[in-house]
Amino acid sequence: MNFIAEKIEQLLLKNSCVIIPSFGGFIKHNGSAVIRERDISPPLAEVSFNSLLLHDDGLLCQTIMEEENVAYATASKLLSKHIDELKTDLINSKQLIFGNIGEFTFKDNILIFKPFNAKYLPENFGLENVIIKKQNRTKKIGENIEVKNETVIIKISNFRTKFVRIAAIFIIACFVAMFMPNTSNSNQYAGFLVNNNKFDKKDDYLKSDSELEVFAKIVEKQIETQLKTENKLNTADVSQNAENHYYIVVASFENRNQAEKFCKQNINLCSTISVLMSKNEPVKYRCVLASFSTIEQAISIQTKFKNFKNSWILYQE
């Protein structure tokens, strides 16, 4: 480390200002805390440099006297020698690391000082950046609406349930309108309905209730059939023989037992799923849905496998 830099660093531990005669002064001051998006910097003590502070306060020379055990005149000469060496090095190299304090740059006859993090100062001991952790804020509004981090999330109920409910409400409204007694102005007397011997409609009401129940079951069964059809692939147009080299792959394992277990778990989604072993090292066991002779066939069939959205095409001879 530079002789003068070592002395300056030592003096800054107990002094707020240290001057190098005919060169400049180092000033210690308290910084401010900085709050950023992910962390908070504490109010660390910082060191700055002022090239206008040239007056010799004798502090640096006094330190050399005590440490080197020499007279003031000798200490002054030794200090002047090191100052001249400092200036020469800076002019020749244009850049100088000044111990742990900072870095000097000499460009276009301008002296620039960039301070380092002053961890050597006792004021900064134990002060580290504080990491900010974001907390997810979730607020529930009713059964199906919640606000999460300023985002409104609306949960929509099952399509089948909604469809059956709407259909049932519609049918009930139709039957109510169909069998509602005639209450027009010409047939009302003192708030009573005219008795036209129409009280034999009890059987019709019972019949409408049973028909409504049957209709709801039919609608629900049709929706279940449609959902099952969408979740399974019609494999009648999928060919698989020794001449096919293009495969639709949905999973890859290093262990054959794991691959076979995956196929068994998904056999209800595609009856043709099977294990294909790679021919290269390291050996991979891939779960394939089907094989094809051309890549165009493989791509056209791949879109039908809606339950395997992350599938890919593999070529293997």
Secondary structure, DSSP 8 states (H G I E B T S, - for coil): --HHHHHHHHHHTT-SEEEETTTEEEEEEE---EE-SSEEE---EEEEEETT-----SHHHHHHHHHHT--HHHHHHHHHHHHHHHHHHHHHHSEEEETTTEEEEEETTEEEEEE---TTSGGGTT---EE------EEEETTTEEEETTEEEE----HHHHHHHHHHHHHHHHHHHHH-----GGGEETTEE---S-TTTHHHHHHHHHHHHHHHHHHHHHHHHHHHHHHS--GGG----TT--EEEEEEEESSHHHHHHHHHHTTTT-TT-EEEE-SSSS--EEEEEEEESSHHHHHHHHTT-TT-TT-EEEE--
